[in-house]
Structures are given as structure tokens and as C-alpha cells.
Amino acid sequence: MPIDNFIVYVFIFIDNFLKNIGKIRKSGPDPELTDSEVITIEIVGEFLGCGKGDKTIFDYFHQHWHSWFPKLNCRYTFAKQSANLWKIKEALYREIIRICLESSQSNIVISDGLPLPTCHIKRVRKNNPLRLDGAFSYCAAKDQKYFGFKGHLLTNDDGLILNFAIAPANVDERDVLPEVVDGILASITNLVIADKGLIRPSLKEHLKKRGIDLQTPLRDNMKDKRPKWLMNWAMNVRRIIETTNSQLVGRFNIQAIRAKDLWHFASKVLRKILAHSFAFMIAGGLEFDGILNG
């Protein structure tokens, strides 16, 4: 669809959702730029690859779409209003997940982690506002140390992000998984596929008591009694979440977030997850490139 139709589609969906919620603010005047307009600008800006910061999104819409959003005049006001709407965006994200799952035949859940660096490792102590919240860790994919956080994702085998959490980079993902799966699996499946990083007998037993079957490949020095074809299938399925991660990194710039504190950092992560989920809903899957064709 043309980009103007895309903007209209996103705005109408969000505006209808906010109307069903009712009045958001208990007191004080309504902002000049409506909440529907702010969230629309954020989502479309993220989808177009402008999401390296509020300034990039603001500048793009102020330059190209100001006639559609005539009240978009102050970047500071836009950024502040955007951050304060995190609760609404979280509810919007859950609504999109509900809609997507209604038409999905998926019955498998996949878990993976994603490094979220906040600055170059040499600048941690100089000018990193998140130096007290983040931590040092190692990224095996890039074979380098980094400072910041780690995103913990759950997707289904369509690539839809079902849930996510953010933790300091040095927190073991095996400690985070029980929290991330809470409330997600009951209506989908009891099977979770993950990589070797989640091998821990006590974790597998803990999840088993909750009705969750965690399946991972084993290390080379461990004997695997499962059929080889079964684990080959499981690892092929797991590649879907790698596609989702690649989209979050490439299109949505999730590893290039700059924020002055943890609250703003988490808000921007949520915005990118929401934009990804919105694109998934419109495209009916992970093939985003065709959304703006024509």
C-alpha cells in the first residue's frame, strides 16, 4: 500500500482502540497533538527505519507530513508525550497479539536472547547515563564484549513476539525465562524451544511442574536419547526467532537506542516491539517488505 494509506490505516486502528479505552487523563487539558497522532508517528517512524531516536522520527514527520500533523511543532513535547504513553502502548501491543493469535494456527513457542548495548564499551564510565543500570557481557555472535542490557523474547513459530523482558546484560537468561513465559503458554502450547544457553536441569524440572516442556539441543559431551530428526526439526523451527531478531536489529534499530535513563530506554524498546507487531499484523507474517509496495 502507499505510505499515506499506511499512515491512515495505523491512525484509524489506534484511534479506535483509544476510543474504546475512554478518557486517559483524569485532569488537565488535552495535549494539542492527540495521543493517536503521537503513537501513529512513532509506529510509522519506527517501521520506516527512523527509530534511532525521537529526533529522527520528529524531523522526518515535521519535514514530510507536517500538513497531516499540524500540531507537531515541539520535539521536546513530542518526546515527553510519547514516553508518558508507555502504558497505553503496552495495552495496544497486547491487543495486537490477541488479534494475531485469533487467526493463527501456531502452537509452538520459541525463546531467545538479544544483546541491547547502550554505548561503546570504552565510553561506559564517561558519558553513559545508564552505567548504573546496565552491565558488561559477551556477545558470542559478534565475538565481543558489550555494555548494556539483554532482551529476552518469546515468539511463536510464525515469528510473532508474544512477550519480552529486559534485564542487565549479565543476568542469566535461564533466570529470566520463568518470568517471560508467565501467562503466555496456557492458550497456545506447553512446548518451548530454545538453544543450548537454557540448559539447566533444575530449570527444566521447574517448568515441567508448571506444565511447560522446555526442549533444547544438548552439548557435545551430553548423550541425547531423543530422535535426531526431532531435534533437527526443532532447530529449524528455532530459526524463525532469528529472523525476528534480525528485523528488530536491522529495520527497527533496537541495538541503537539512546536514552537518559532506564525508564526511557524500556519505553523505546516497547515502541519497537509494538511497531514490529503492528507490521506483523498488517502483513500477516514476517514479510514486511511488501507492505509499502505500490
PyMOL commands that set and color helices and strands:
alter all, ss='L'
color gray80, all
select helices_A, chain A and resi 3-21+35-47+54-64+75-84+86-102+121-127+173-181+196-198+201-209+228-250+262-283+288-290
alter helices_A, ss='H'
color red, helices_A
select strands_A, chain A and resi 109-119+135-139+144-156+161-168+191-193+213-215
alter strands_A, ss='S'
color yellow, strands_A
deselect
rebuild
show_as cartoon
